[in-house]
């Protein structure tokens, strides 16, 4: 689904604002040549867009294809079909030179902060690395690194310390600082808080929200916990086995889910209050949705049909198209 925001000129004419990121009918298959052609798609005809200053959440279970989409956007995974547009330019099959050119505007924060921090380098050296690509080095790079560390809530003298001297939450803040030091337009956050404890999660989420509001950033926020996505995202796209099940405004999708899979995701989301958690467990059991381990993937039709309490023969014969149900777009014949 793509939502475009109208802008008005002083003369009164209305134009459509160009999305910062536009993913159209994206298909990704793993493997090479014939093996890839015969393999079921890890991502199957996924479309969405992100406007400047907007956060869109991708949510789903493990194996839903959400991280694969993030890698395809970043150029870390080959695209089998469809397109990825960034700032009005097709970057689907951009070469290494083009990727370097847009590298300062399209950044990432991954689940493991150690993946972007060299244990042998000081924090200052790691933060200065993307600046050197832009021709900034020496004292200016150090000052920018100190300023960025201060913005993410760490002391300026952290530039002279090593990753091993920080906690997991602090290292993730450093990863955020490294992603933002080049003042990007879009940051892909791939399970950026899932490895953190709840209190640290809240701190990092608040930090991301503050930095977004301060700098007008856009985020593609990828997570398996829909409550975490709800906190940060304006719109949410729910994935199951590489296909979009439901998408729309975060409030509509999380507070009034229409697809049986989204309903199960919301009911499974953990909450800190035992009474509410017990109530959610009862709701989840009453939905009649089978567990993922109980079924195997089968081609054709709706990918969720073997777990869905609403499934009929139509669901096995025909893949449901996204259609408007209430305030959301839902891929279900019976939602």
C-alpha positions as CSV (number, residue, x, y, z in Angstrom):
1,X,0.0,0.0,0.0
2,X,1.2,3.5,-0.7
3,X,-0.2,6.6,0.9
4,X,0.9,9.9,-0.7
5,X,0.6,13.2,1.2
6,X,-0.9,16.2,-0.7
7,X,0.9,19.6,-0.4
8,X,-0.7,22.9,-1.3
9,X,1.0,25.8,-3.0
10,X,0.1,29.4,-2.1
11,X,-1.8,29.7,-5.4
12,X,-4.1,26.9,-4.2
13,X,-2.9,24.2,-6.6
14,X,-2.5,20.7,-5.0
15,X,0.4,18.4,-5.9
16,X,1.5,15.1,-4.5
17,X,4.6,15.0,-2.4
18,X,7.2,12.6,-3.7
19,X,7.8,9.7,-1.4
20,X,11.3,9.5,0.1
21,X,11.3,5.7,-0.3
22,X,9.0,3.8,-2.7
23,X,9.0,0.0,-2.8
24,X,6.9,-1.4,-5.6
25,X,6.0,-5.1,-6.1
26,X,9.3,-6.2,-4.5
27,X,10.2,-9.9,-5.0
28,X,13.3,-11.5,-3.4
29,X,14.3,-15.2,-4.0
30,X,17.3,-16.8,-2.4
31,X,19.7,-18.9,-4.4
32,X,21.3,-18.5,-7.8
33,X,20.0,-19.0,-11.3
34,X,17.8,-22.1,-11.6
35,X,17.8,-22.7,-7.9
36,X,16.5,-19.1,-7.3
37,X,13.9,-19.4,-10.0
38,X,12.5,-22.5,-8.5
39,X,12.6,-21.4,-4.9
40,X,9.5,-19.9,-3.2
41,X,9.9,-16.1,-2.8
42,X,11.1,-14.8,0.6
43,X,9.4,-11.6,-0.3
44,X,6.4,-11.7,-2.6
45,X,5.1,-8.6,-4.3
46,X,5.4,-6.2,-1.4
47,X,4.7,-2.5,-1.9
48,X,4.8,0.5,0.5
49,X,6.2,4.0,0.6
50,X,7.7,6.3,3.2
51,X,7.2,10.1,3.2
52,X,9.9,12.6,4.4
53,X,9.8,12.7,8.2
54,X,7.6,9.6,8.5
55,X,8.2,6.3,10.3
56,X,6.8,3.1,8.8
57,X,6.9,-0.1,10.7
58,X,7.4,-3.6,9.2
59,X,6.2,-6.2,11.6
60,X,5.9,-10.0,11.4
61,X,7.1,-13.3,12.8
62,X,10.5,-14.7,12.1
63,X,10.8,-15.7,8.5
64,X,8.2,-13.2,7.4
65,X,10.7,-11.4,5.0
66,X,10.9,-8.1,6.9
67,X,14.7,-8.1,7.3
68,X,15.1,-9.3,3.7
69,X,13.2,-6.2,2.6
70,X,15.5,-4.0,4.7
71,X,18.6,-5.7,3.1
72,X,17.1,-5.2,-0.4
73,X,16.6,-1.5,0.2
74,X,20.2,-1.2,1.6
75,X,21.6,-3.1,-1.4
76,X,22.7,-6.0,0.8
77,X,20.4,-8.5,-0.9
78,X,19.8,-9.0,-4.7
79,X,16.3,-8.1,-5.9
80,X,14.5,-10.7,-8.1
81,X,11.6,-8.4,-9.2
82,X,9.9,-5.1,-8.6
83,X,11.7,-1.9,-7.7
84,X,13.1,0.3,-5.0
85,X,13.1,4.0,-5.4
86,X,14.9,6.5,-3.2
87,X,14.4,10.3,-3.5
88,X,12.8,9.7,-6.9
89,X,15.6,7.6,-8.3
90,X,15.6,3.8,-9.0
91,X,18.2,2.2,-6.8
92,X,17.0,-1.4,-7.3
93,X,20.2,-2.6,-9.0
94,X,22.5,0.3,-8.1
95,X,26.2,-0.5,-8.4
96,X,28.8,0.0,-5.7
97,X,29.6,3.5,-6.8
98,X,26.0,4.6,-6.7
99,X,25.6,3.0,-3.3
100,X,28.6,4.9,-1.9
101,X,27.1,8.1,-3.3
102,X,23.8,7.6,-1.4
103,X,25.4,6.0,1.6
104,X,25.3,9.1,3.7
105,X,21.6,9.6,3.1
106,X,20.5,6.0,3.5
107,X,21.8,4.4,6.8
108,X,21.1,1.4,9.0
109,X,20.9,0.4,12.6
110,X,21.0,-3.4,13.1
111,X,20.1,-5.7,16.0
112,X,23.7,-6.4,17.0
113,X,25.6,-3.1,17.6
114,X,28.9,-5.0,17.4
115,X,28.2,-5.5,13.6
116,X,28.9,-1.8,13.0
117,X,31.6,-1.3,15.7
118,X,35.2,-2.6,15.3
119,X,36.4,-3.8,18.7
120,X,39.9,-2.8,17.8
121,X,39.0,0.8,17.0
122,X,38.0,3.6,19.4
123,X,34.4,4.9,19.3
124,X,35.7,8.1,17.8
125,X,37.4,6.2,15.0
126,X,34.3,4.2,14.2
127,X,32.1,7.3,14.1
128,X,34.6,9.2,11.9
129,X,34.8,6.4,9.3
130,X,31.6,7.5,7.4
131,X,32.8,11.1,7.6
132,X,36.1,10.3,6.0
133,X,34.2,9.0,2.9
134,X,32.7,12.5,2.7
135,X,36.1,14.1,2.9
136,X,35.9,15.1,6.6
137,X,38.7,14.1,8.9
138,X,40.9,15.3,11.7
139,X,39.7,17.7,14.3
140,X,36.4,18.4,12.5
141,X,35.5,14.7,12.5
142,X,36.4,14.4,16.2
143,X,34.2,17.4,17.1
144,X,31.3,16.0,15.1
145,X,31.7,12.6,16.8
146,X,31.7,14.2,20.2
147,X,28.6,16.2,19.4
148,X,26.8,13.2,18.1
149,X,27.7,11.1,21.2
150,X,26.3,13.9,23.3
151,X,23.1,13.9,21.4
152,X,22.5,10.2,22.0
153,X,23.2,10.7,25.8
154,X,26.8,9.6,26.1
155,X,29.8,11.7,27.3
156,X,32.0,13.4,24.8
157,X,35.1,11.6,26.1
158,X,33.6,8.3,24.9
159,X,35.4,9.0,21.6
160,X,38.6,7.7,23.2
161,X,37.1,4.5,24.6
162,X,36.5,1.1,23.0
163,X,33.2,-0.8,22.4
164,X,34.0,-3.4,25.2
165,X,33.9,-0.6,27.8
166,X,30.2,0.0,27.2
167,X,27.0,-1.9,28.0
168,X,24.7,-3.4,25.3
169,X,22.3,-0.4,25.5
170,X,25.2,2.1,25.3
171,X,26.7,0.3,22.3
172,X,23.3,0.5,20.5
173,X,23.3,4.3,21.2
174,X,26.7,4.4,19.6
175,X,25.3,2.5,16.6
176,X,22.5,5.1,16.4
177,X,25.2,7.9,16.6
178,X,27.2,6.2,13.8
179,X,24.1,6.0,11.6
180,X,23.1,9.6,12.1
181,X,26.4,11.3,12.0
182,X,26.2,11.9,8.3
183,X,22.7,13.5,8.7
184,X,20.9,10.9,6.6
185,X,17.4,11.2,5.1
186,X,16.3,7.6,5.9
187,X,17.4,5.1,8.6
188,X,16.6,1.4,8.3
189,X,16.3,0.1,11.9
190,X,16.3,-3.7,11.7
191,X,15.3,-5.2,15.1
192,X,17.3,-2.3,16.6
193,X,15.9,-2.8,20.1
194,X,14.9,-6.5,20.2
195,X,18.1,-7.6,22.0
196,X,17.7,-5.0,24.8
197,X,15.9,-5.3,28.1
198,X,12.6,-3.4,28.4
199,X,13.9,-0.3,30.2
200,X,16.8,0.1,27.7
201,X,14.4,-0.5,24.9
202,X,12.3,2.4,26.1
203,X,15.4,4.6,26.3
204,X,16.5,3.8,22.8
205,X,13.0,4.2,21.3
206,X,12.6,7.6,23.0
207,X,16.0,8.6,21.6
208,X,15.0,7.6,18.1
209,X,11.7,9.5,18.4
210,X,13.5,12.6,19.7
211,X,16.1,12.5,16.9
212,X,13.4,12.0,14.3
213,X,11.5,15.1,15.5
214,X,14.7,17.1,15.9
215,X,16.2,16.4,12.4
216,X,13.1,15.4,10.3
217,X,14.3,11.9,9.8
218,X,12.4,9.0,8.2
219,X,12.6,5.5,9.6
220,X,11.8,2.1,8.3
221,X,11.4,0.3,11.6
222,X,11.5,-3.5,11.5
223,X,10.5,-5.6,14.5
224,X,8.6,-8.7,15.5
225,X,6.8,-7.0,18.4
226,X,3.9,-5.0,17.2
227,X,3.7,-2.9,20.4
228,X,7.2,-1.7,19.9
229,X,6.4,-0.7,16.3
230,X,3.2,1.0,17.4
231,X,5.2,3.3,19.7
232,X,7.4,4.8,16.9
233,X,5.6,4.3,13.6
234,X,2.9,6.3,12.0
235,X,2.0,3.5,9.6
236,X,2.4,-0.3,9.9
237,X,2.8,-3.0,7.3
238,X,2.1,-6.6,8.7
239,X,3.9,-9.4,6.8
240,X,3.4,-13.1,6.8
241,X,5.7,-15.4,4.7
242,X,6.7,-12.6,2.5
243,X,3.3,-11.2,1.8
244,X,1.5,-8.1,3.1
245,X,-1.5,-9.2,5.3
246,X,-2.6,-5.8,6.5
247,X,-1.4,-2.2,6.4
248,X,-2.6,1.2,7.5
249,X,-2.2,3.8,10.2
250,X,-0.6,2.4,13.3
251,X,-3.5,3.2,15.5
252,X,-6.0,1.4,13.2
253,X,-3.9,-1.7,12.7
254,X,-2.9,-2.1,16.4
255,X,-6.2,-1.0,18.1
256,X,-8.7,-2.5,15.6
257,X,-6.8,-5.2,13.6
258,X,-8.9,-6.8,10.8
259,X,-6.8,-9.7,9.6
260,X,-6.8,-12.8,11.8
261,X,-2.9,-12.9,11.7
262,X,-2.7,-9.2,12.9
263,X,-5.3,-10.0,15.6
264,X,-3.1,-12.9,16.8
265,X,0.1,-10.7,16.7
266,X,-1.6,-8.0,18.9
267,X,-2.9,-10.6,21.3
268,X,0.6,-12.1,21.6
269,X,2.3,-8.8,22.3
270,X,3.6,-8.8,25.9
271,X,2.5,-6.3,28.5
272,X,3.9,-5.6,32.0
273,X,0.6,-6.0,33.8
274,X,-0.2,-9.7,34.7
275,X,-4.0,-9.3,34.6
276,X,-3.9,-7.7,31.2
277,X,-1.4,-10.4,30.0
278,X,-3.8,-13.1,31.2
279,X,-6.6,-11.4,29.3
280,X,-4.6,-11.2,26.1
281,X,-3.7,-14.9,26.5
282,X,-7.4,-15.8,26.7
283,X,-8.1,-13.7,23.7
284,X,-5.3,-15.3,21.7
285,X,-6.6,-18.8,22.5
286,X,-10.2,-17.8,21.6
287,X,-9.1,-16.7,18.1
288,X,-8.4,-20.3,17.1
289,X,-5.2,-19.4,15.2
290,X,-2.9,-22.4,15.0
291,X,0.8,-22.0,15.9
292,X,3.4,-21.6,13.2
293,X,5.1,-24.9,14.2
294,X,1.9,-26.8,13.5
295,X,1.8,-26.1,9.8
296,X,4.1,-26.2,6.8
297,X,4.3,-23.7,3.9
298,X,2.3,-24.6,0.8
299,X,2.2,-22.7,-2.5
300,X,-0.8,-20.9,-3.8
301,X,-3.7,-19.2,-2.2
302,X,-3.4,-17.3,1.1
303,X,-0.2,-18.2,2.9
304,X,-2.0,-17.9,6.3
305,X,-4.9,-20.2,5.4
306,X,-3.6,-23.3,7.3
307,X,-3.5,-21.4,10.5
308,X,-6.6,-19.3,10.0
309,X,-10.0,-20.1,11.6
310,X,-11.8,-18.3,8.7
311,X,-10.2,-20.3,5.9
312,X,-12.3,-22.0,3.2
313,X,-11.6,-23.6,-0.2
314,X,-11.5,-20.1,-1.7
315,X,-8.5,-19.3,0.4
316,X,-6.6,-22.3,-1.0
317,X,-7.6,-21.5,-4.6
318,X,-7.1,-17.7,-4.7
319,X,-4.6,-15.3,-3.2
320,X,-6.6,-12.5,-1.6
321,X,-5.8,-9.0,-2.9
322,X,-5.4,-6.1,-0.5
323,X,-8.8,-4.3,-0.1
324,X,-10.0,-1.5,2.1
325,X,-11.6,-2.7,5.3
326,X,-12.4,0.1,7.7
327,X,-9.2,2.3,8.0
328,X,-6.8,-0.4,6.8
329,X,-5.9,-2.4,3.7
330,X,-6.4,-6.1,4.4
331,X,-5.4,-9.2,2.3
332,X,-8.3,-11.5,3.4
333,X,-11.4,-12.7,1.7
334,X,-13.4,-12.7,4.9
335,X,-12.0,-9.9,7.1
